[in-house]
Amino acid sequence: MSRTLVIYYSRRGQNYVRGELKELEKGNTELIAEYIRDAVGADLFELQTVKDYPEDYMECTEAAKEDLRNCARPKLKEYLKNIDDYDNIVIAGPCWWGTYPCAVFTQLEKLHFRGKKVFPVMTHEGSGEAKSRTDLKKFCRGAKVEKTLAVQGALCPTAKDEVTRWAQKKLK
């Protein structure tokens, strides 16, 4: 059986859900990461920035846009040193301006992916997979980057069965 690691970034608190701002106790991507963990016994690694994004959703989106425009690499509280013990690497995050939050790229640039299978997972409110797979091909050189699993954020709380089936099919 393959060993799987889920590297993820998730946003708790104020989020955009079906056209409204709502407070989420647990971020959508965190839910999906936990479903994958439960389905295949994956290890989880949550990316957390040293400097928090604004709590206000609209301010957060502007900060994320500025990060992307500047190719920022926000500092993380903790970094993975390597992924040598894993065959499958799931990279999960919300869709911010058509791709992952820049904090994801901060971590990916420090890892070596040669010979790994990478599985993009993106939560979104209408943009689908966006550039998730294309961008991971740039950052995960030497890996086989599989098709993206895109899950609409509003559906994440009820997507456990769908994500479990995907994980058991792709990650075993």
ChimeraX commands (.cxc) that place a marker at each C-alpha (Angstrom):
marker #1 position 0.00,0.00,0.00 radius 0.5
marker #1 position 1.24,3.49,-0.86 radius 0.5
marker #1 position 1.98,6.02,1.85 radius 0.5
marker #1 position 0.13,9.30,1.43 radius 0.5
marker #1 position 0.81,12.80,2.75 radius 0.5
marker #1 position -1.71,15.62,2.49 radius 0.5
marker #1 position -0.11,19.08,2.47 radius 0.5
marker #1 position -2.87,21.64,2.84 radius 0.5
marker #1 position -3.70,25.27,3.46 radius 0.5
marker #1 position -7.18,26.13,4.74 radius 0.5
marker #1 position -9.01,29.25,5.87 radius 0.5
marker #1 position -11.23,29.24,8.93 radius 0.5
marker #1 position -13.44,32.15,9.88 radius 0.5
marker #1 position -15.10,34.44,7.37 radius 0.5
marker #1 position -15.46,32.77,3.96 radius 0.5
marker #1 position -17.49,33.22,0.80 radius 0.5
marker #1 position -20.18,30.54,0.53 radius 0.5
marker #1 position -22.85,30.58,-2.18 radius 0.5
marker #1 position -22.77,34.34,-2.58 radius 0.5
marker #1 position -22.70,35.17,1.13 radius 0.5
marker #1 position -20.05,35.67,3.77 radius 0.5
marker #1 position -20.25,33.01,6.48 radius 0.5
marker #1 position -18.17,32.10,9.51 radius 0.5
marker #1 position -16.61,28.66,9.22 radius 0.5
marker #1 position -15.37,26.93,12.35 radius 0.5
marker #1 position -13.28,24.66,10.14 radius 0.5
marker #1 position -12.05,25.61,6.68 radius 0.5
marker #1 position -13.34,23.77,3.61 radius 0.5
marker #1 position -9.92,22.46,2.63 radius 0.5
marker #1 position -9.29,21.22,6.17 radius 0.5
marker #1 position -12.49,19.16,5.93 radius 0.5
marker #1 position -11.36,17.62,2.65 radius 0.5
marker #1 position -7.89,16.86,4.06 radius 0.5
marker #1 position -9.49,15.08,7.02 radius 0.5
marker #1 position -11.75,13.04,4.73 radius 0.5
marker #1 position -8.67,11.88,2.80 radius 0.5
marker #1 position -6.84,11.06,6.03 radius 0.5
marker #1 position -9.75,9.00,7.26 radius 0.5
marker #1 position -10.20,7.21,3.92 radius 0.5
marker #1 position -6.61,6.03,3.40 radius 0.5
marker #1 position -4.71,6.65,6.63 radius 0.5
marker #1 position -2.85,9.63,5.18 radius 0.5
marker #1 position -0.65,11.92,7.23 radius 0.5
marker #1 position -1.63,15.60,7.34 radius 0.5
marker #1 position 0.58,18.68,7.25 radius 0.5
marker #1 position -1.22,22.00,7.63 radius 0.5
marker #1 position 0.54,25.06,6.24 radius 0.5
marker #1 position 0.24,28.02,8.59 radius 0.5
marker #1 position 1.66,31.44,7.85 radius 0.5
marker #1 position 3.63,33.40,10.45 radius 0.5
marker #1 position 1.61,36.50,9.59 radius 0.5
marker #1 position -2.10,35.75,9.47 radius 0.5
marker #1 position -4.19,36.95,6.57 radius 0.5
marker #1 position -6.86,39.50,7.53 radius 0.5
marker #1 position -9.93,38.04,9.23 radius 0.5
marker #1 position -12.21,40.09,6.98 radius 0.5
marker #1 position -12.79,38.02,3.83 radius 0.5
marker #1 position -12.65,40.94,1.39 radius 0.5
marker #1 position -9.42,42.23,2.94 radius 0.5
marker #1 position -8.01,38.70,2.78 radius 0.5
marker #1 position -8.78,38.45,-0.95 radius 0.5
marker #1 position -6.97,41.73,-1.57 radius 0.5
marker #1 position -3.94,40.56,0.44 radius 0.5
marker #1 position -3.95,37.27,-1.49 radius 0.5
marker #1 position -4.14,39.16,-4.80 radius 0.5
marker #1 position -1.18,41.32,-3.77 radius 0.5
marker #1 position 0.80,38.21,-2.77 radius 0.5
marker #1 position 0.16,36.63,-6.15 radius 0.5
marker #1 position 1.01,39.83,-8.03 radius 0.5
marker #1 position 4.33,40.06,-6.16 radius 0.5
marker #1 position 5.13,36.31,-6.29 radius 0.5
marker #1 position 5.27,36.50,-2.49 radius 0.5
marker #1 position 6.42,33.59,-0.40 radius 0.5
marker #1 position 4.84,34.10,3.03 radius 0.5
marker #1 position 6.92,32.67,5.87 radius 0.5
marker #1 position 5.47,29.56,7.48 radius 0.5
marker #1 position 5.37,28.63,11.16 radius 0.5
marker #1 position 6.76,25.20,10.30 radius 0.5
marker #1 position 8.23,23.59,7.20 radius 0.5
marker #1 position 8.36,20.03,5.98 radius 0.5
marker #1 position 12.00,19.03,5.57 radius 0.5
marker #1 position 11.36,16.26,3.05 radius 0.5
marker #1 position 8.74,13.90,1.67 radius 0.5
marker #1 position 11.00,10.90,1.23 radius 0.5
marker #1 position 8.73,8.50,3.15 radius 0.5
marker #1 position 5.71,9.10,0.90 radius 0.5
marker #1 position 4.65,7.80,-2.52 radius 0.5
marker #1 position 1.57,10.00,-2.93 radius 0.5
marker #1 position 1.47,13.70,-2.13 radius 0.5
marker #1 position -1.91,15.43,-2.06 radius 0.5
marker #1 position -1.65,19.20,-2.28 radius 0.5
marker #1 position -4.87,20.82,-1.17 radius 0.5
marker #1 position -5.94,24.43,-0.91 radius 0.5
marker #1 position -8.61,26.97,-1.68 radius 0.5
marker #1 position -8.70,28.66,-5.06 radius 0.5
marker #1 position -7.37,32.17,-4.53 radius 0.5
marker #1 position -7.23,34.18,-7.75 radius 0.5
marker #1 position -7.08,31.11,-9.94 radius 0.5
marker #1 position -4.46,29.12,-8.05 radius 0.5
marker #1 position -3.29,28.03,-4.61 radius 0.5
marker #1 position -2.46,30.55,-1.88 radius 0.5
marker #1 position 1.18,31.64,-2.15 radius 0.5
marker #1 position 1.92,29.94,1.19 radius 0.5
marker #1 position 1.53,26.60,-0.61 radius 0.5
marker #1 position 4.27,27.58,-3.05 radius 0.5
marker #1 position 6.51,28.64,-0.14 radius 0.5
marker #1 position 6.53,25.03,1.05 radius 0.5
marker #1 position 6.63,23.33,-2.34 radius 0.5
marker #1 position 9.78,25.19,-3.39 radius 0.5
marker #1 position 11.63,23.54,-0.50 radius 0.5
marker #1 position 10.77,19.93,-1.43 radius 0.5
marker #1 position 12.01,17.40,-3.98 radius 0.5
marker #1 position 9.25,15.60,-5.89 radius 0.5
marker #1 position 11.17,13.31,-8.23 radius 0.5
marker #1 position 9.38,9.97,-8.52 radius 0.5
marker #1 position 6.32,11.05,-6.51 radius 0.5
marker #1 position 2.69,11.08,-7.57 radius 0.5
marker #1 position 1.09,14.45,-6.85 radius 0.5
marker #1 position -2.67,14.85,-6.54 radius 0.5
marker #1 position -4.01,18.43,-6.71 radius 0.5
marker #1 position -7.10,19.15,-4.65 radius 0.5
marker #1 position -8.82,22.52,-4.86 radius 0.5
marker #1 position -11.80,23.88,-2.96 radius 0.5
marker #1 position -13.60,26.72,-4.71 radius 0.5
marker #1 position -16.84,28.64,-5.02 radius 0.5
marker #1 position -17.23,28.38,-8.76 radius 0.5
marker #1 position -13.79,28.44,-10.38 radius 0.5
marker #1 position -13.31,24.67,-10.36 radius 0.5
marker #1 position -9.73,23.43,-10.57 radius 0.5
marker #1 position -8.48,26.73,-12.06 radius 0.5
marker #1 position -4.68,26.50,-12.65 radius 0.5
marker #1 position -4.05,24.01,-9.84 radius 0.5
marker #1 position -2.62,21.22,-11.99 radius 0.5
marker #1 position -0.67,23.54,-14.30 radius 0.5
marker #1 position 0.92,25.36,-11.36 radius 0.5
marker #1 position 1.80,22.15,-9.53 radius 0.5
marker #1 position 3.60,20.88,-12.61 radius 0.5
marker #1 position 5.89,23.93,-12.28 radius 0.5
marker #1 position 6.54,23.48,-8.56 radius 0.5
marker #1 position 6.67,19.68,-8.34 radius 0.5
marker #1 position 9.35,18.94,-10.92 radius 0.5
marker #1 position 9.97,15.26,-11.49 radius 0.5
marker #1 position 6.56,14.22,-10.16 radius 0.5
marker #1 position 3.64,12.77,-12.04 radius 0.5
marker #1 position 0.89,15.33,-11.44 radius 0.5
marker #1 position -2.52,13.70,-11.63 radius 0.5
marker #1 position -5.91,15.18,-12.48 radius 0.5
marker #1 position -7.31,17.70,-9.98 radius 0.5
marker #1 position -10.12,16.90,-7.57 radius 0.5
marker #1 position -12.14,20.13,-7.35 radius 0.5
marker #1 position -14.79,20.41,-4.65 radius 0.5
marker #1 position -17.13,23.37,-4.33 radius 0.5
marker #1 position -16.63,24.92,-0.91 radius 0.5
marker #1 position -20.32,25.04,-0.07 radius 0.5
marker #1 position -20.49,21.28,-0.66 radius 0.5
marker #1 position -17.44,20.35,1.44 radius 0.5
marker #1 position -19.41,19.61,4.63 radius 0.5
marker #1 position -21.39,16.94,2.74 radius 0.5
marker #1 position -18.66,15.68,0.37 radius 0.5
marker #1 position -17.19,12.99,2.64 radius 0.5
marker #1 position -18.51,10.05,0.59 radius 0.5
marker #1 position -17.36,11.55,-2.73 radius 0.5
marker #1 position -13.88,12.37,-1.38 radius 0.5
marker #1 position -13.58,8.97,0.30 radius 0.5
marker #1 position -14.38,7.17,-2.97 radius 0.5
marker #1 position -11.83,9.35,-4.84 radius 0.5
marker #1 position -9.12,8.77,-2.23 radius 0.5
marker #1 position -9.66,5.02,-2.06 radius 0.5
marker #1 position -9.54,4.75,-5.85 radius 0.5
marker #1 position -6.54,7.06,-6.47 radius 0.5
marker #1 position -4.36,6.77,-3.37 radius 0.5
marker #1 position -4.32,3.03,-2.52 radius 0.5
marker link #1:1,2 radius 0.2
marker link #1:2,3 radius 0.2
marker link #1:3,4 radius 0.2
marker link #1:4,5 radius 0.2
marker link #1:5,6 radius 0.2
marker link #1:6,7 radius 0.2
marker link #1:7,8 radius 0.2
marker link #1:8,9 radius 0.2
marker link #1:9,10 radius 0.2
marker link #1:10,11 radius 0.2
marker link #1:11,12 radius 0.2
marker link #1:12,13 radius 0.2
marker link #1:13,14 radius 0.2
marker link #1:14,15 radius 0.2
marker link #1:15,16 radius 0.2
marker link #1:16,17 radius 0.2
marker link #1:17,18 radius 0.2
marker link #1:18,19 radius 0.2
marker link #1:19,20 radius 0.2
marker link #1:20,21 radius 0.2
marker link #1:21,22 radius 0.2
marker link #1:22,23 radius 0.2
marker link #1:23,24 radius 0.2
marker link #1:24,25 radius 0.2
marker link #1:25,26 radius 0.2
marker link #1:26,27 radius 0.2
marker link #1:27,28 radius 0.2
marker link #1:28,29 radius 0.2
marker link #1:29,30 radius 0.2
marker link #1:30,31 radius 0.2
marker link #1:31,32 radius 0.2
marker link #1:32,33 radius 0.2
marker link #1:33,34 radius 0.2
marker link #1:34,35 radius 0.2
marker link #1:35,36 radius 0.2
marker link #1:36,37 radius 0.2
marker link #1:37,38 radius 0.2
marker link #1:38,39 radius 0.2
marker link #1:39,40 radius 0.2
marker link #1:40,41 radius 0.2
marker link #1:41,42 radius 0.2
marker link #1:42,43 radius 0.2
marker link #1:43,44 radius 0.2
marker link #1:44,45 radius 0.2
marker link #1:45,46 radius 0.2
marker link #1:46,47 radius 0.2
marker link #1:47,48 radius 0.2
marker link #1:48,49 radius 0.2
marker link #1:49,50 radius 0.2
marker link #1:50,51 radius 0.2
marker link #1:51,52 radius 0.2
marker link #1:52,53 radius 0.2
marker link #1:53,54 radius 0.2
marker link #1:54,55 radius 0.2
marker link #1:55,56 radius 0.2
marker link #1:56,57 radius 0.2
marker link #1:57,58 radius 0.2
marker link #1:58,59 radius 0.2
marker link #1:59,60 radius 0.2
marker link #1:60,61 radius 0.2
marker link #1:61,62 radius 0.2
marker link #1:62,63 radius 0.2
marker link #1:63,64 radius 0.2
marker link #1:64,65 radius 0.2
marker link #1:65,66 radius 0.2
marker link #1:66,67 radius 0.2
marker link #1:67,68 radius 0.2
marker link #1:68,69 radius 0.2
marker link #1:69,70 radius 0.2
marker link #1:70,71 radius 0.2
marker link #1:71,72 radius 0.2
marker link #1:72,73 radius 0.2
marker link #1:73,74 radius 0.2
marker link #1:74,75 radius 0.2
marker link #1:75,76 radius 0.2
marker link #1:76,77 radius 0.2
marker link #1:77,78 radius 0.2
marker link #1:78,79 radius 0.2
marker link #1:79,80 radius 0.2
marker link #1:80,81 radius 0.2
marker link #1:81,82 radius 0.2
marker link #1:82,83 radius 0.2
marker link #1:83,84 radius 0.2
marker link #1:84,85 radius 0.2
marker link #1:85,86 radius 0.2
marker link #1:86,87 radius 0.2
marker link #1:87,88 radius 0.2
marker link #1:88,89 radius 0.2
marker link #1:89,90 radius 0.2
marker link #1:90,91 radius 0.2
marker link #1:91,92 radius 0.2
marker link #1:92,93 radius 0.2
marker link #1:93,94 radius 0.2
marker link #1:94,95 radius 0.2
marker link #1:95,96 radius 0.2
marker link #1:96,97 radius 0.2
marker link #1:97,98 radius 0.2
marker link #1:98,99 radius 0.2
marker link #1:99,100 radius 0.2
marker link #1:100,101 radius 0.2
marker link #1:101,102 radius 0.2
marker link #1:102,103 radius 0.2
marker link #1:103,104 radius 0.2
marker link #1:104,105 radius 0.2
marker link #1:105,106 radius 0.2
marker link #1:106,107 radius 0.2
marker link #1:107,108 radius 0.2
marker link #1:108,109 radius 0.2
marker link #1:109,110 radius 0.2
marker link #1:110,111 radius 0.2
marker link #1:111,112 radius 0.2
marker link #1:112,113 radius 0.2
marker link #1:113,114 radius 0.2
marker link #1:114,115 radius 0.2
marker link #1:115,116 radius 0.2
marker link #1:116,117 radius 0.2
marker link #1:117,118 radius 0.2
marker link #1:118,119 radius 0.2
marker link #1:119,120 radius 0.2
marker link #1:120,121 radius 0.2
marker link #1:121,122 radius 0.2
marker link #1:122,123 radius 0.2
marker link #1:123,124 radius 0.2
marker link #1:124,125 radius 0.2
marker link #1:125,126 radius 0.2
marker link #1:126,127 radius 0.2
marker link #1:127,128 radius 0.2
marker link #1:128,129 radius 0.2
marker link #1:129,130 radius 0.2
marker link #1:130,131 radius 0.2
marker link #1:131,132 radius 0.2
marker link #1:132,133 radius 0.2
marker link #1:133,134 radius 0.2
marker link #1:134,135 radius 0.2
marker link #1:135,136 radius 0.2
marker link #1:136,137 radius 0.2
marker link #1:137,138 radius 0.2
marker link #1:138,139 radius 0.2
marker link #1:139,140 radius 0.2
marker link #1:140,141 radius 0.2
marker link #1:141,142 radius 0.2
marker link #1:142,143 radius 0.2
marker link #1:143,144 radius 0.2
marker link #1:144,145 radius 0.2
marker link #1:145,146 radius 0.2
marker link #1:146,147 radius 0.2
marker link #1:147,148 radius 0.2
marker link #1:148,149 radius 0.2
marker link #1:149,150 radius 0.2
marker link #1:150,151 radius 0.2
marker link #1:151,152 radius 0.2
marker link #1:152,153 radius 0.2
marker link #1:153,154 radius 0.2
marker link #1:154,155 radius 0.2
marker link #1:155,156 radius 0.2
marker link #1:156,157 radius 0.2
marker link #1:157,158 radius 0.2
marker link #1:158,159 radius 0.2
marker link #1:159,160 radius 0.2
marker link #1:160,161 radius 0.2
marker link #1:161,162 radius 0.2
marker link #1:162,163 radius 0.2
marker link #1:163,164 radius 0.2
marker link #1:164,165 radius 0.2
marker link #1:165,166 radius 0.2
marker link #1:166,167 radius 0.2
marker link #1:167,168 radius 0.2
marker link #1:168,169 radius 0.2
marker link #1:169,170 radius 0.2
marker link #1:170,171 radius 0.2
marker link #1:171,172 radius 0.2
view
